[in-house]
Amino acid sequence: MRALVVDRLAPDYVGCSLREIDTPEPGPGEVRFKVRAASVNFPDLLMTRGEYQHKPPLPFIPGLEMAGEVEALGEGVERWKIGDAVVGGARIGGFSTFAVASAAALAPKPERLTFAQACAYGVAYLTAYVALVRRAQVKRGEWVLVHGAAGGVGLACVDLATVNVTGGFREAVKAITGGRGADVIYDPVGGDVFDESVRCIAFNGRLLIIGFTSGRIPSIGVNMPLIKGFSIMGVRAGEYGRQFPEEGAENTAAVWALANDGAIRPRVHAELPLDQWRAAFDLLAARAVVGKAVIRPDL
């Protein structure tokens, strides 16, 4: 099969190459599926440089979010059958013709979504759901400020909430909220955006830390949340599910129910073949994506 393989960790993707490798066989409890689409996420880019918290052993195939059709079943797998359309996967493996994943890690592809939409859905919307519902416990009528709203994670939050402000935003947020400030701030950017967010958050507000796409991890004096009475909350949707399995299952069910009902359709910015993986990565790195860039190994 063809796959994008990372042999060494280095900037500018110099450790990555597209080549032919052996097609993997599913082990007990695993499924092999033909990858029809795999979305490009910032962790994929970071992992090629060794800058993400999950550091798979070399060599590895990046691509944490994918959708496709079941092609082979490992021993003991009864939930799926050959030809089933599935979505999910693992932390790696998506940028390839075929991928292997635990049968338990897969979900049925919503019929209302294309393969490209389905692979662009799960991580972003689960993150937004955990952030707004579980961590911030956002209430109807509260003001929500979403940073990075053009990206997949930011757009997911916009879909679940209501407010998006761009540019120099402190005064705009104050004006929109009648001087109160934002009750909930969703920040996948960090850096200067975090610094300015601190200055326009409401008393009893919740500042949600999603990631640091700006490249700078900010810091704050603890006197600021003390004086202004706000909370800073870290959001890791996957880890939340691991720590609280029952609630994690409820979160996942709620997110996929929205997709199955047609309440939400993720935005796909571009669909590119596997041999154009670098262009897909560059779109994300250049902040040129509105929604998600998707790699289509079947093109």
C-alpha positions as CSV (number, residue, x, y, z in Angstrom):
1,M,0.0,0.0,0.0
2,R,1.0,3.7,-0.3
3,A,1.6,5.6,2.9
4,L,3.2,8.8,4.2
5,V,5.9,7.6,6.5
6,V,7.8,9.6,9.1
7,D,11.3,8.1,9.5
8,R,12.8,11.0,11.5
9,L,11.6,14.0,13.4
10,A,12.6,17.2,11.7
11,P,11.2,20.6,10.6
12,D,9.7,21.3,7.2
13,Y,8.6,17.6,6.8
14,V,12.1,16.5,5.7
15,G,11.7,13.3,7.7
16,C,8.5,12.4,5.7
17,S,8.2,10.4,2.5
18,L,5.5,8.9,0.5
19,R,6.3,5.3,-0.4
20,E,5.0,1.7,-0.9
21,I,5.0,-0.5,2.3
22,D,3.4,-3.8,3.3
23,T,-0.3,-3.7,3.9
24,P,-0.9,-4.3,7.6
25,E,-3.0,-7.3,8.8
26,P,-5.5,-6.7,11.6
27,G,-4.8,-8.4,14.9
28,P,-7.4,-9.8,17.4
29,G,-10.1,-7.2,18.0
30,E,-8.9,-5.0,15.1
31,V,-10.3,-4.0,11.7
32,R,-8.5,-3.1,8.5
33,F,-10.3,-0.6,6.4
34,K,-9.7,1.2,3.1
35,V,-9.1,4.9,3.9
36,R,-11.4,7.0,1.8
37,A,-10.5,10.3,3.6
38,A,-8.3,11.5,6.4
39,S,-8.4,15.0,7.8
40,V,-5.3,17.0,8.6
41,N,-5.0,18.3,12.1
42,F,-2.3,20.4,13.9
43,P,-1.2,17.4,16.0
44,D,-0.3,15.6,12.7
45,L,2.1,18.4,11.8
46,L,3.5,18.6,15.3
47,M,4.2,14.9,15.4
48,T,6.4,15.1,12.3
49,R,8.6,17.3,14.3
50,G,8.3,15.5,17.7
51,E,6.5,18.5,19.2
52,Y,3.3,16.9,20.2
53,Q,2.6,15.2,23.6
54,H,2.0,11.9,21.9
55,K,5.3,10.7,20.4
56,P,4.9,7.4,18.5
57,P,8.0,5.3,17.9
58,L,9.7,5.8,14.5
59,P,8.8,5.0,11.8
60,F,5.1,5.9,11.9
61,I,2.3,7.0,9.6
62,P,0.6,10.3,10.7
63,G,-3.1,10.9,10.4
64,L,-5.2,10.6,13.6
65,E,-8.7,11.0,12.0
66,M,-10.0,9.0,9.1
67,A,-13.1,7.4,7.4
68,G,-13.3,4.5,5.1
69,E,-14.7,1.0,4.4
70,V,-14.1,-2.2,6.3
71,E,-11.9,-4.6,4.3
72,A,-10.7,-7.2,6.8
73,L,-11.7,-8.3,10.3
74,G,-9.3,-9.6,13.0
75,E,-10.2,-12.5,15.3
76,G,-13.1,-11.9,17.6
77,V,-14.6,-8.9,15.7
78,E,-18.3,-9.2,15.5
79,R,-19.5,-5.6,15.5
80,W,-18.4,-4.9,11.9
81,K,-18.8,-6.6,8.6
82,I,-16.9,-6.3,5.3
83,G,-18.0,-3.2,3.4
84,D,-19.2,-1.2,6.5
85,A,-18.6,2.5,6.3
86,V,-16.8,3.6,9.4
87,V,-15.1,6.6,11.0
88,G,-12.6,7.0,13.7
89,G,-9.2,5.3,14.0
90,A,-6.2,5.9,16.2
91,R,-3.7,8.6,16.9
92,I,-1.7,7.6,13.8
93,G,-2.1,5.7,10.5
94,G,-4.6,7.8,8.5
95,F,-2.4,9.0,5.6
96,S,-2.3,5.7,3.8
97,T,-4.3,3.5,1.5
98,F,-5.3,1.2,4.3
99,A,-5.3,1.5,8.1
100,V,-5.8,-0.8,11.0
101,A,-7.6,0.3,14.2
102,S,-9.3,-1.3,17.2
103,A,-12.8,-2.3,16.3
104,A,-14.0,-0.5,19.5
105,A,-12.4,2.8,18.3
106,L,-14.6,3.0,15.2
107,A,-18.1,4.4,14.7
108,P,-20.6,4.0,11.9
109,K,-20.2,6.8,9.3
110,P,-23.3,9.1,9.5
111,E,-25.2,8.6,6.2
112,R,-25.8,12.4,6.0
113,L,-22.0,13.0,5.8
114,T,-19.6,12.3,3.0
115,F,-16.4,10.4,3.9
116,A,-14.5,13.8,3.8
117,Q,-17.0,15.4,6.1
118,A,-17.1,12.4,8.4
119,C,-13.3,12.3,8.9
120,A,-13.3,16.0,9.6
121,Y,-16.0,15.8,12.3
122,G,-15.2,13.7,15.4
123,V,-12.2,15.3,17.0
124,A,-13.2,18.9,16.5
125,Y,-16.8,18.5,17.6
126,L,-15.9,16.2,20.6
127,T,-13.4,18.9,21.7
128,A,-16.0,21.6,21.4
129,Y,-18.6,19.6,23.2
130,V,-16.3,18.7,26.1
131,A,-15.2,22.3,26.3
132,L,-18.6,24.0,26.3
133,V,-20.8,21.4,27.9
134,R,-18.6,19.5,30.4
135,R,-15.9,22.0,31.3
136,A,-17.5,25.5,30.9
137,Q,-21.1,24.3,31.5
138,V,-22.2,27.1,29.2
139,K,-25.7,28.4,29.8
140,R,-28.2,29.8,27.3
141,G,-27.8,33.6,27.1
142,E,-24.1,33.6,28.0
143,W,-21.5,35.3,25.7
144,V,-19.1,32.9,24.0
145,L,-15.9,34.2,22.3
146,V,-14.3,31.8,19.9
147,H,-10.7,32.2,18.7
148,G,-9.4,30.5,15.6
149,A,-12.9,30.3,14.3
150,A,-11.8,29.6,10.7
151,G,-10.2,26.3,11.8
152,G,-11.9,23.0,12.3
153,V,-11.9,23.1,16.1
154,G,-13.0,26.7,16.1
155,L,-15.8,26.2,13.6
156,A,-17.0,23.3,15.7
157,C,-17.3,25.6,18.7
158,V,-19.1,28.2,16.6
159,D,-21.6,25.6,15.5
160,L,-22.3,24.6,19.1
161,A,-22.2,28.2,20.4
162,T,-22.9,31.6,18.8
163,V,-20.2,34.3,18.9
164,N,-17.1,34.9,16.7
165,V,-15.0,38.0,16.9
166,T,-11.8,38.6,14.9
167,G,-9.0,41.0,14.9
168,G,-8.1,43.2,17.9
169,F,-11.0,42.1,19.9
170,R,-10.8,43.4,23.4
171,E,-12.9,46.6,22.9
172,A,-15.2,44.9,20.4
173,V,-16.0,42.2,23.0
174,K,-16.7,44.8,25.7
175,A,-18.9,46.8,23.3
176,I,-20.9,43.7,22.2
177,T,-21.4,42.5,25.8
178,G,-22.3,45.9,27.2
179,G,-19.1,46.2,29.1
180,R,-19.5,42.8,30.8
181,G,-17.0,40.8,28.8
182,A,-17.2,37.2,27.5
183,D,-18.5,34.6,29.9
184,V,-16.7,31.8,28.0
185,I,-13.6,32.2,25.8
186,Y,-12.6,29.2,23.7
187,D,-8.9,29.5,22.8
188,P,-7.0,27.1,20.6
189,V,-4.5,29.8,19.7
190,G,-2.6,30.9,22.8
191,G,0.1,33.5,22.7
192,D,-1.1,37.1,22.3
193,V,-4.7,36.0,21.9
194,F,-4.7,34.5,25.4
195,D,-3.1,37.7,26.8
196,E,-5.9,39.8,25.3
197,S,-8.6,37.4,26.3
198,V,-7.7,37.9,30.0
199,R,-8.6,41.6,29.5
200,C,-12.0,41.0,28.2
201,I,-13.3,38.1,30.2
202,A,-16.3,38.5,32.5
203,F,-16.4,38.0,36.2
204,N,-17.0,34.3,36.9
205,G,-15.9,33.6,33.3
206,R,-14.2,30.5,32.0
207,L,-11.2,30.7,29.7
208,L,-10.9,27.3,27.9
209,I,-7.4,26.3,26.8
210,I,-7.6,24.1,23.7
211,G,-4.1,24.5,22.2
212,F,-1.4,26.8,21.1
213,T,-1.5,27.1,17.3
214,S,0.2,30.5,17.6
215,G,3.4,28.7,18.7
216,R,3.7,30.5,22.0
217,I,2.5,28.9,25.3
218,P,1.4,31.9,27.4
219,S,1.7,32.4,31.1
220,I,-0.3,34.5,33.6
221,G,0.1,35.9,37.0
222,V,-2.4,34.2,39.3
223,N,-3.5,37.6,40.6
224,M,-5.4,38.2,37.4
225,P,-7.9,35.3,37.9
226,L,-8.1,36.2,41.5
227,I,-9.0,39.8,41.0
228,K,-11.2,39.2,38.0
229,G,-12.8,36.1,39.4
230,F,-12.4,33.9,36.3
231,S,-11.3,30.3,35.8
232,I,-8.7,28.9,33.4
233,M,-9.7,25.4,32.2
234,G,-7.7,22.9,30.2
235,V,-9.6,20.9,27.6
236,R,-8.4,17.5,26.4
237,A,-11.5,15.7,25.1
238,G,-9.8,12.3,24.7
239,E,-8.2,12.4,28.2
240,Y,-11.6,13.5,29.6
241,G,-13.1,10.3,28.3
242,R,-10.3,8.2,29.6
243,Q,-10.7,9.7,33.1
244,F,-14.5,9.6,33.1
245,P,-15.4,6.7,30.8
246,E,-19.2,6.9,31.4
247,E,-19.3,10.6,30.6
248,G,-16.9,10.1,27.7
249,A,-19.3,7.6,26.1
250,E,-22.1,10.1,26.6
251,N,-20.1,12.8,25.0
252,T,-19.3,10.7,22.0
253,A,-22.9,9.6,21.6
254,A,-24.2,13.1,21.8
255,V,-21.7,14.4,19.2
256,W,-22.5,11.6,16.6
257,A,-26.2,12.0,17.3
258,L,-25.9,15.6,16.1
259,A,-24.3,14.4,12.9
260,N,-26.8,11.6,12.3
261,D,-29.7,14.0,12.8
262,G,-28.2,16.4,10.2
263,A,-28.0,19.2,12.8
264,I,-24.3,19.8,12.0
265,R,-22.2,19.5,8.8
266,P,-18.5,20.1,9.2
267,R,-16.9,22.3,6.6
268,V,-14.3,20.8,4.2
269,H,-12.0,23.4,2.8
270,A,-10.1,21.1,0.3
271,E,-9.8,17.5,-0.7
272,L,-6.4,16.5,-2.0
273,P,-4.9,13.2,-3.1
274,L,-2.3,11.5,-1.0
275,D,0.6,12.5,-3.3
276,Q,-0.3,16.2,-2.5
277,W,0.0,15.7,1.3
278,R,2.6,18.5,1.5
279,A,0.1,21.0,0.0
280,A,-2.5,19.8,2.5
281,F,0.0,20.3,5.4
282,D,1.0,23.7,4.1
283,L,-2.6,24.9,3.9
284,L,-3.0,24.2,7.6
285,A,0.4,25.6,8.6
286,A,-0.4,28.9,6.7
287,R,-3.7,29.3,8.4
288,A,-5.3,29.2,4.9
289,V,-8.0,26.6,5.8
290,V,-11.6,27.5,6.6
291,G,-12.8,24.2,8.2
292,K,-10.6,21.2,7.4
293,A,-8.2,20.1,4.7
294,V,-8.7,16.4,3.8
295,I,-6.4,13.9,2.2
296,R,-8.1,11.5,-0.1
297,P,-5.9,8.4,-0.7
298,D,-8.5,7.1,-3.2
299,L,-8.1,10.0,-5.6
